[in-house]
């Protein structure tokens, strides 16, 4: 049997973001976008950033 969540995370996150500086939200969106684009580039190149691979089909700037 699992215990129910003791904190409503959605409400907690919403309250914190509503009262936070716009710089915090901007930084969070930038971090998310960078991670998403990096993962997409890794998939397209068939290799992670900086990894030497015979299967690499492209290069990253």
N, CA, C and O atoms as a Maestro MAE file, in Angstrom:
{
 s_m_m2io_version
 :::
 2.0.0
}

f_m_ct {
 s_m_title
 :::
 protein
 m_atom[244] {
  # First column is atom index #
  i_m_mmod_type
  r_m_x_coord
  r_m_y_coord
  r_m_z_coord
  i_m_residue_number
  s_m_chain_name
  s_m_pdb_residue_name
  s_m_pdb_atom_name
  i_m_atomic_number
  :::
  1 25 0.849 -1.170 0.000 1 A "UNK " " N  " 7
  2 3 0.000 0.000 0.000 1 A "UNK " " CA " 6
  3 2 0.897 1.237 0.000 1 A "UNK " " C  " 6
  4 15 1.832 1.323 0.796 1 A "UNK " " O  " 8
  5 25 0.625 2.177 -0.873 2 A "UNK " " N  " 7
  6 3 1.423 3.393 -0.945 2 A "UNK " " CA " 6
  7 2 0.699 4.539 -0.264 2 A "UNK " " C  " 6
  8 15 -0.530 4.600 -0.231 2 A "UNK " " O  " 8
  9 25 1.488 5.430 0.268 3 A "UNK " " N  " 7
  10 3 0.922 6.607 0.924 3 A "UNK " " CA " 6
  11 2 0.541 7.632 -0.138 3 A "UNK " " C  " 6
  12 15 1.230 7.751 -1.152 3 A "UNK " " O  " 8
  13 25 -0.527 8.364 0.074 4 A "UNK " " N  " 7
  14 3 -0.890 9.412 -0.887 4 A "UNK " " CA " 6
  15 2 0.152 10.531 -0.853 4 A "UNK " " C  " 6
  16 15 0.854 10.719 0.141 4 A "UNK " " O  " 8
  17 25 0.234 11.258 -1.946 5 A "UNK " " N  " 7
  18 3 1.169 12.384 -1.990 5 A "UNK " " CA " 6
  19 2 0.847 13.363 -0.877 5 A "UNK " " C  " 6
  20 15 -0.306 13.751 -0.689 5 A "UNK " " O  " 8
  21 25 1.877 13.759 -0.143 6 A "UNK " " N  " 7
  22 3 1.649 14.683 0.961 6 A "UNK " " CA " 6
  23 2 1.650 16.134 0.492 6 A "UNK " " C  " 6
  24 15 1.131 17.011 1.182 6 A "UNK " " O  " 8
  25 25 2.236 16.392 -0.693 7 A "UNK " " N  " 7
  26 3 2.256 17.745 -1.238 7 A "UNK " " CA " 6
  27 2 1.582 17.747 -2.607 7 A "UNK " " C  " 6
  28 15 1.900 16.910 -3.452 7 A "UNK " " O  " 8
  29 25 0.676 18.655 -2.829 8 A "UNK " " N  " 7
  30 3 0.108 18.780 -4.177 8 A "UNK " " CA " 6
  31 2 1.127 19.486 -5.070 8 A "UNK " " C  " 6
  32 15 1.158 20.716 -5.125 8 A "UNK " " O  " 8
  33 25 1.957 18.717 -5.765 9 A "UNK " " N  " 7
  34 3 3.082 19.280 -6.512 9 A "UNK " " CA " 6
  35 2 2.648 20.265 -7.582 9 A "UNK " " C  " 6
  36 15 3.317 21.276 -7.796 9 A "UNK " " O  " 8
  37 25 1.553 19.991 -8.249 10 A "UNK " " N  " 7
  38 3 1.093 20.900 -9.299 10 A "UNK " " CA " 6
  39 2 0.791 22.279 -8.716 10 A "UNK " " C  " 6
  40 15 1.222 23.294 -9.264 10 A "UNK " " O  " 8
  41 25 0.063 22.318 -7.625 11 A "UNK " " N  " 7
  42 3 -0.288 23.595 -6.992 11 A "UNK " " CA " 6
  43 2 0.952 24.287 -6.444 11 A "UNK " " C  " 6
  44 15 1.075 25.509 -6.535 11 A "UNK " " O  " 8
  45 25 1.859 23.522 -5.882 12 A "UNK " " N  " 7
  46 3 3.092 24.089 -5.333 12 A "UNK " " CA " 6
  47 2 3.928 24.724 -6.438 12 A "UNK " " C  " 6
  48 15 4.426 25.839 -6.279 12 A "UNK " " O  " 8
  49 25 4.083 24.024 -7.552 13 A "UNK " " N  " 7
  50 3 4.858 24.556 -8.670 13 A "UNK " " CA " 6
  51 2 4.178 25.789 -9.255 13 A "UNK " " C  " 6
  52 15 4.845 26.773 -9.577 13 A "UNK " " O  " 8
  53 25 2.871 25.741 -9.392 14 A "UNK " " N  " 7
  54 3 2.128 26.875 -9.947 14 A "UNK " " CA " 6
  55 2 2.282 28.115 -9.071 14 A "UNK " " C  " 6
  56 15 2.498 29.211 -9.587 14 A "UNK " " O  " 8
  57 25 2.174 27.955 -7.763 15 A "UNK " " N  " 7
  58 3 2.322 29.083 -6.842 15 A "UNK " " CA " 6
  59 2 3.730 29.659 -6.902 15 A "UNK " " C  " 6
  60 15 3.904 30.878 -6.911 15 A "UNK " " O  " 8
  61 25 4.734 28.792 -6.942 16 A "UNK " " N  " 7
  62 3 6.122 29.260 -6.985 16 A "UNK " " CA " 6
  63 2 6.428 29.980 -8.287 16 A "UNK " " C  " 6
  64 15 7.102 31.010 -8.271 16 A "UNK " " O  " 8
  65 25 5.953 29.469 -9.406 17 A "UNK " " N  " 7
  66 3 6.211 30.124 -10.682 17 A "UNK " " CA " 6
  67 2 5.457 31.443 -10.794 17 A "UNK " " C  " 6
  68 15 5.966 32.392 -11.390 17 A "UNK " " O  " 8
  69 25 4.264 31.518 -10.237 18 A "UNK " " N  " 7
  70 3 3.482 32.752 -10.301 18 A "UNK " " CA " 6
  71 2 4.156 33.879 -9.528 18 A "UNK " " C  " 6
  72 15 4.068 35.043 -9.919 18 A "UNK " " O  " 8
  73 25 4.826 33.538 -8.437 19 A "UNK " " N  " 7
  74 3 5.466 34.566 -7.624 19 A "UNK " " CA " 6
  75 2 6.940 34.752 -7.963 19 A "UNK " " C  " 6
  76 15 7.594 35.615 -7.378 19 A "UNK " " O  " 8
  77 25 7.472 33.973 -8.881 20 A "UNK " " N  " 7
  78 3 8.899 34.021 -9.200 20 A "UNK " " CA " 6
  79 2 9.201 35.125 -10.205 20 A "UNK " " C  " 6
  80 15 8.314 35.666 -10.866 20 A "UNK " " O  " 8
  81 25 10.451 35.424 -10.287 21 A "UNK " " N  " 7
  82 3 10.944 36.393 -11.247 21 A "UNK " " CA " 6
  83 2 10.798 35.838 -12.665 21 A "UNK " " C  " 6
  84 15 10.892 34.628 -12.868 21 A "UNK " " O  " 8
  85 25 10.571 36.711 -13.643 22 A "UNK " " N  " 7
  86 3 10.523 36.235 -15.037 22 A "UNK " " CA " 6
  87 2 11.838 35.579 -15.459 22 A "UNK " " C  " 6
  88 15 11.851 34.732 -16.352 22 A "UNK " " O  " 8
  89 25 12.937 35.966 -14.820 23 A "UNK " " N  " 7
  90 3 14.226 35.367 -15.146 23 A "UNK " " CA " 6
  91 2 14.258 33.883 -14.800 23 A "UNK " " C  " 6
  92 15 14.907 33.105 -15.500 23 A "UNK " " O  " 8
  93 25 13.574 33.477 -13.740 24 A "UNK " " N  " 7
  94 3 13.529 32.068 -13.367 24 A "UNK " " CA " 6
  95 2 12.817 31.264 -14.445 24 A "UNK " " C  " 6
  96 15 13.319 30.227 -14.877 24 A "UNK " " O  " 8
  97 25 11.669 31.726 -14.878 25 A "UNK " " N  " 7
  98 3 10.925 31.025 -15.922 25 A "UNK " " CA " 6
  99 2 11.725 30.997 -17.219 25 A "UNK " " C  " 6
  100 15 11.759 29.976 -17.906 25 A "UNK " " O  " 8
  101 25 12.362 32.101 -17.555 26 A "UNK " " N  " 7
  102 3 13.182 32.177 -18.766 26 A "UNK " " CA " 6
  103 2 14.316 31.157 -18.703 26 A "UNK " " C  " 6
  104 15 14.592 30.476 -19.691 26 A "UNK " " O  " 8
  105 25 14.970 31.047 -17.557 27 A "UNK " " N  " 7
  106 3 16.068 30.094 -17.389 27 A "UNK " " CA " 6
  107 2 15.565 28.654 -17.478 27 A "UNK " " C  " 6
  108 15 16.232 27.796 -18.055 27 A "UNK " " O  " 8
  109 25 14.394 28.394 -16.909 28 A "UNK " " N  " 7
  110 3 13.833 27.044 -16.963 28 A "UNK " " CA " 6
  111 2 13.479 26.654 -18.398 28 A "UNK " " C  " 6
  112 15 13.745 25.529 -18.820 28 A "UNK " " O  " 8
  113 25 12.885 27.577 -19.142 29 A "UNK " " N  " 7
  114 3 12.523 27.299 -20.534 29 A "UNK " " CA " 6
  115 2 13.779 27.099 -21.374 29 A "UNK " " C  " 6
  116 15 13.816 26.217 -22.231 29 A "UNK " " O  " 8
  117 25 14.809 27.910 -21.134 30 A "UNK " " N  " 7
  118 3 16.069 27.771 -21.874 30 A "UNK " " CA " 6
  119 2 16.712 26.419 -21.603 30 A "UNK " " C  " 6
  120 15 17.170 25.754 -22.532 30 A "UNK " " O  " 8
  121 25 16.750 26.007 -20.341 31 A "UNK " " N  " 7
  122 3 17.334 24.715 -19.986 31 A "UNK " " CA " 6
  123 2 16.576 23.580 -20.657 31 A "UNK " " C  " 6
  124 15 17.184 22.657 -21.199 31 A "UNK " " O  " 8
  125 25 15.249 23.648 -20.623 32 A "UNK " " N  " 7
  126 3 14.425 22.618 -21.258 32 A "UNK " " CA " 6
  127 2 14.659 22.586 -22.765 32 A "UNK " " C  " 6
  128 15 14.827 21.512 -23.343 32 A "UNK " " O  " 8
  129 25 14.672 23.756 -23.406 33 A "UNK " " N  " 7
  130 3 14.858 23.813 -24.857 33 A "UNK " " CA " 6
  131 2 16.240 23.299 -25.250 33 A "UNK " " C  " 6
  132 15 16.368 22.565 -26.230 33 A "UNK " " O  " 8
  133 25 17.275 23.674 -24.499 34 A "UNK " " N  " 7
  134 3 18.631 23.193 -24.784 34 A "UNK " " CA " 6
  135 2 18.716 21.675 -24.676 34 A "UNK " " C  " 6
  136 15 19.317 21.023 -25.531 34 A "UNK " " O  " 8
  137 25 18.120 21.113 -23.634 35 A "UNK " " N  " 7
  138 3 18.149 19.659 -23.447 35 A "UNK " " CA " 6
  139 2 17.384 18.954 -24.566 35 A "UNK " " C  " 6
  140 15 17.824 17.920 -25.068 35 A "UNK " " O  " 8
  141 25 16.251 19.513 -24.951 36 A "UNK " " N  " 7
  142 3 15.445 18.918 -26.017 36 A "UNK " " CA " 6
  143 2 16.187 18.964 -27.351 36 A "UNK " " C  " 6
  144 15 16.218 17.969 -28.075 36 A "UNK " " O  " 8
  145 25 16.785 20.110 -27.684 37 A "UNK " " N  " 7
  146 3 17.517 20.230 -28.944 37 A "UNK " " CA " 6
  147 2 18.755 19.340 -28.964 37 A "UNK " " C  " 6
  148 15 19.089 18.769 -30.002 37 A "UNK " " O  " 8
  149 25 19.436 19.217 -27.831 38 A "UNK " " N  " 7
  150 3 20.608 18.353 -27.753 38 A "UNK " " CA " 6
  151 2 20.225 16.892 -27.966 38 A "UNK " " C  " 6
  152 15 20.911 16.164 -28.683 38 A "UNK " " O  " 8
  153 25 19.138 16.469 -27.347 39 A "UNK " " N  " 7
  154 3 18.678 15.087 -27.516 39 A "UNK " " CA " 6
  155 2 18.280 14.825 -28.965 39 A "UNK " " C  " 6
  156 15 18.542 13.750 -29.504 39 A "UNK " " O  " 8
  157 25 17.651 15.807 -29.588 40 A "UNK " " N  " 7
  158 3 17.249 15.647 -30.984 40 A "UNK " " CA " 6
  159 2 18.471 15.576 -31.898 40 A "UNK " " C  " 6
  160 15 18.504 14.767 -32.825 40 A "UNK " " O  " 8
  161 25 19.474 16.417 -31.644 41 A "UNK " " N  " 7
  162 3 20.705 16.383 -32.442 41 A "UNK " " CA " 6
  163 2 21.442 15.061 -32.245 41 A "UNK " " C  " 6
  164 15 21.973 14.501 -33.204 41 A "UNK " " O  " 8
  165 25 21.479 14.555 -31.007 42 A "UNK " " N  " 7
  166 3 22.100 13.250 -30.739 42 A "UNK " " CA " 6
  167 2 21.430 12.164 -31.569 42 A "UNK " " C  " 6
  168 15 22.107 11.314 -32.147 42 A "UNK " " O  " 8
  169 25 20.116 12.190 -31.628 43 A "UNK " " N  " 7
  170 3 19.376 11.172 -32.375 43 A "UNK " " CA " 6
  171 2 19.632 11.296 -33.877 43 A "UNK " " C  " 6
  172 15 19.776 10.284 -34.564 43 A "UNK " " O  " 8
  173 25 19.689 12.515 -34.388 44 A "UNK " " N  " 7
  174 3 19.919 12.713 -35.819 44 A "UNK " " CA " 6
  175 2 21.328 12.320 -36.236 44 A "UNK " " C  " 6
  176 15 21.526 11.799 -37.334 44 A "UNK " " O  " 8
  177 25 22.309 12.564 -35.372 45 A "UNK " " N  " 7
  178 3 23.711 12.271 -35.693 45 A "UNK " " CA " 6
  179 2 24.110 10.840 -35.357 45 A "UNK " " C  " 6
  180 15 25.182 10.391 -35.761 45 A "UNK " " O  " 8
  181 25 23.279 10.127 -34.633 46 A "UNK " " N  " 7
  182 3 23.592 8.774 -34.158 46 A "UNK " " CA " 6
  183 2 24.799 8.752 -33.232 46 A "UNK " " C  " 6
  184 15 25.508 7.748 -33.162 46 A "UNK " " O  " 8
  185 25 25.039 9.844 -32.524 47 A "UNK " " N  " 7
  186 3 26.125 9.914 -31.542 47 A "UNK " " CA " 6
  187 2 25.860 11.089 -30.620 47 A "UNK " " C  " 6
  188 15 25.272 12.091 -31.026 47 A "UNK " " O  " 8
  189 25 26.302 10.958 -29.369 48 A "UNK " " N  " 7
  190 3 26.140 12.052 -28.422 48 A "UNK " " CA " 6
  191 2 27.168 13.142 -28.698 48 A "UNK " " C  " 6
  192 15 28.125 12.926 -29.442 48 A "UNK " " O  " 8
  193 25 26.970 14.304 -28.100 49 A "UNK " " N  " 7
  194 3 27.878 15.433 -28.260 49 A "UNK " " CA " 6
  195 2 29.280 15.043 -27.804 49 A "UNK " " C  " 6
  196 15 29.458 14.578 -26.679 49 A "UNK " " O  " 8
  197 25 30.269 15.229 -28.665 50 A "UNK " " N  " 7
  198 3 31.654 14.934 -28.326 50 A "UNK " " CA " 6
  199 2 32.034 13.469 -28.428 50 A "UNK " " C  " 6
  200 15 33.194 13.126 -28.199 50 A "UNK " " O  " 8
  201 25 31.105 12.603 -28.761 51 A "UNK " " N  " 7
  202 3 31.378 11.168 -28.843 51 A "UNK " " CA " 6
  203 2 31.899 10.825 -30.233 51 A "UNK " " C  " 6
  204 15 31.329 11.247 -31.239 51 A "UNK " " O  " 8
  205 25 32.979 10.062 -30.283 52 A "UNK " " N  " 7
  206 3 33.502 9.570 -31.546 52 A "UNK " " CA " 6
  207 2 32.784 8.262 -31.851 52 A "UNK " " C  " 6
  208 15 32.781 7.340 -31.035 52 A "UNK " " O  " 8
  209 25 32.182 8.190 -33.022 53 A "UNK " " N  " 7
  210 3 31.407 7.007 -33.373 53 A "UNK " " CA " 6
  211 2 31.511 6.746 -34.869 53 A "UNK " " C  " 6
  212 15 31.418 7.669 -35.678 53 A "UNK " " O  " 8
  213 25 31.702 5.493 -35.223 54 A "UNK " " N  " 7
  214 3 31.724 5.101 -36.633 54 A "UNK " " CA " 6
  215 2 30.346 5.265 -37.267 54 A "UNK " " C  " 6
  216 15 30.231 5.397 -38.486 54 A "UNK " " O  " 8
  217 25 29.321 5.256 -36.455 55 A "UNK " " N  " 7
  218 3 27.951 5.340 -36.957 55 A "UNK " " CA " 6
  219 2 27.470 6.778 -37.137 55 A "UNK " " C  " 6
  220 15 26.354 7.004 -37.605 55 A "UNK " " O  " 8
  221 25 28.307 7.750 -36.766 56 A "UNK " " N  " 7
  222 3 27.916 9.159 -36.884 56 A "UNK " " CA " 6
  223 2 27.617 9.475 -38.342 56 A "UNK " " C  " 6
  224 15 28.382 9.101 -39.231 56 A "UNK " " O  " 8
  225 25 26.519 10.153 -38.587 57 A "UNK " " N  " 7
  226 3 26.127 10.490 -39.951 57 A "UNK " " CA " 6
  227 2 26.257 11.986 -40.238 57 A "UNK " " C  " 6
  228 15 25.967 12.423 -41.352 57 A "UNK " " O  " 8
  229 25 26.683 12.768 -39.265 58 A "UNK " " N  " 7
  230 3 26.768 14.206 -39.430 58 A "UNK " " CA " 6
  231 2 27.693 14.748 -38.357 58 A "UNK " " C  " 6
  232 15 28.221 13.980 -37.553 58 A "UNK " " O  " 8
  233 25 27.898 16.057 -38.330 59 A "UNK " " N  " 7
  234 3 28.670 16.671 -37.249 59 A "UNK " " CA " 6
  235 2 27.888 17.832 -36.671 59 A "UNK " " C  " 6
  236 15 26.991 18.388 -37.305 59 A "UNK " " O  " 8
  237 25 28.256 18.183 -35.442 60 A "UNK " " N  " 7
  238 3 27.577 19.282 -34.753 60 A "UNK " " CA " 6
  239 2 28.525 20.462 -34.647 60 A "UNK " " C  " 6
  240 15 29.734 20.282 -34.501 60 A "UNK " " O  " 8
  241 25 27.984 21.662 -34.721 61 A "UNK " " N  " 7
  242 3 28.805 22.875 -34.570 61 A "UNK " " CA " 6
  243 2 29.141 23.096 -33.136 61 A "UNK " " C  " 6
  244 15 29.824 24.064 -32.804 61 A "UNK " " O  " 8
  :::
 }
 m_bond[243] {
  # First column is bond index #
  i_m_from
  i_m_to
  i_m_order
  :::
  1 1 2 1
  2 2 3 1
  3 3 4 2
  4 3 5 1
  5 5 6 1
  6 6 7 1
  7 7 8 2
  8 7 9 1
  9 9 10 1
  10 10 11 1
  11 11 12 2
  12 11 13 1
  13 13 14 1
  14 14 15 1
  15 15 16 2
  16 15 17 1
  17 17 18 1
  18 18 19 1
  19 19 20 2
  20 19 21 1
  21 21 22 1
  22 22 23 1
  23 23 24 2
  24 23 25 1
  25 25 26 1
  26 26 27 1
  27 27 28 2
  28 27 29 1
  29 29 30 1
  30 30 31 1
  31 31 32 2
  32 31 33 1
  33 33 34 1
  34 34 35 1
  35 35 36 2
  36 35 37 1
  37 37 38 1
  38 38 39 1
  39 39 40 2
  40 39 41 1
  41 41 42 1
  42 42 43 1
  43 43 44 2
  44 43 45 1
  45 45 46 1
  46 46 47 1
  47 47 48 2
  48 47 49 1
  49 49 50 1
  50 50 51 1
  51 51 52 2
  52 51 53 1
  53 53 54 1
  54 54 55 1
  55 55 56 2
  56 55 57 1
  57 57 58 1
  58 58 59 1
  59 59 60 2
  60 59 61 1
  61 61 62 1
  62 62 63 1
  63 63 64 2
  64 63 65 1
  65 65 66 1
  66 66 67 1
  67 67 68 2
  68 67 69 1
  69 69 70 1
  70 70 71 1
  71 71 72 2
  72 71 73 1
  73 73 74 1
  74 74 75 1
  75 75 76 2
  76 75 77 1
  77 77 78 1
  78 78 79 1
  79 79 80 2
  80 79 81 1
  81 81 82 1
  82 82 83 1
  83 83 84 2
  84 83 85 1
  85 85 86 1
  86 86 87 1
  87 87 88 2
  88 87 89 1
  89 89 90 1
  90 90 91 1
  91 91 92 2
  92 91 93 1
  93 93 94 1
  94 94 95 1
  95 95 96 2
  96 95 97 1
  97 97 98 1
  98 98 99 1
  99 99 100 2
  100 99 101 1
  101 101 102 1
  102 102 103 1
  103 103 104 2
  104 103 105 1
  105 105 106 1
  106 106 107 1
  107 107 108 2
  108 107 109 1
  109 109 110 1
  110 110 111 1
  111 111 112 2
  112 111 113 1
  113 113 114 1
  114 114 115 1
  115 115 116 2
  116 115 117 1
  117 117 118 1
  118 118 119 1
  119 119 120 2
  120 119 121 1
  121 121 122 1
  122 122 123 1
  123 123 124 2
  124 123 125 1
  125 125 126 1
  126 126 127 1
  127 127 128 2
  128 127 129 1
  129 129 130 1
  130 130 131 1
  131 131 132 2
  132 131 133 1
  133 133 134 1
  134 134 135 1
  135 135 136 2
  136 135 137 1
  137 137 138 1
  138 138 139 1
  139 139 140 2
  140 139 141 1
  141 141 142 1
  142 142 143 1
  143 143 144 2
  144 143 145 1
  145 145 146 1
  146 146 147 1
  147 147 148 2
  148 147 149 1
  149 149 150 1
  150 150 151 1
  151 151 152 2
  152 151 153 1
  153 153 154 1
  154 154 155 1
  155 155 156 2
  156 155 157 1
  157 157 158 1
  158 158 159 1
  159 159 160 2
  160 159 161 1
  161 161 162 1
  162 162 163 1
  163 163 164 2
  164 163 165 1
  165 165 166 1
  166 166 167 1
  167 167 168 2
  168 167 169 1
  169 169 170 1
  170 170 171 1
  171 171 172 2
  172 171 173 1
  173 173 174 1
  174 174 175 1
  175 175 176 2
  176 175 177 1
  177 177 178 1
  178 178 179 1
  179 179 180 2
  180 179 181 1
  181 181 182 1
  182 182 183 1
  183 183 184 2
  184 183 185 1
  185 185 186 1
  186 186 187 1
  187 187 188 2
  188 187 189 1
  189 189 190 1
  190 190 191 1
  191 191 192 2
  192 191 193 1
  193 193 194 1
  194 194 195 1
  195 195 196 2
  196 195 197 1
  197 197 198 1
  198 198 199 1
  199 199 200 2
  200 199 201 1
  201 201 202 1
  202 202 203 1
  203 203 204 2
  204 203 205 1
  205 205 206 1
  206 206 207 1
  207 207 208 2
  208 207 209 1
  209 209 210 1
  210 210 211 1
  211 211 212 2
  212 211 213 1
  213 213 214 1
  214 214 215 1
  215 215 216 2
  216 215 217 1
  217 217 218 1
  218 218 219 1
  219 219 220 2
  220 219 221 1
  221 221 222 1
  222 222 223 1
  223 223 224 2
  224 223 225 1
  225 225 226 1
  226 226 227 1
  227 227 228 2
  228 227 229 1
  229 229 230 1
  230 230 231 1
  231 231 232 2
  232 231 233 1
  233 233 234 1
  234 234 235 1
  235 235 236 2
  236 235 237 1
  237 237 238 1
  238 238 239 1
  239 239 240 2
  240 239 241 1
  241 241 242 1
  242 242 243 1
  243 243 244 2
  :::
 }
}
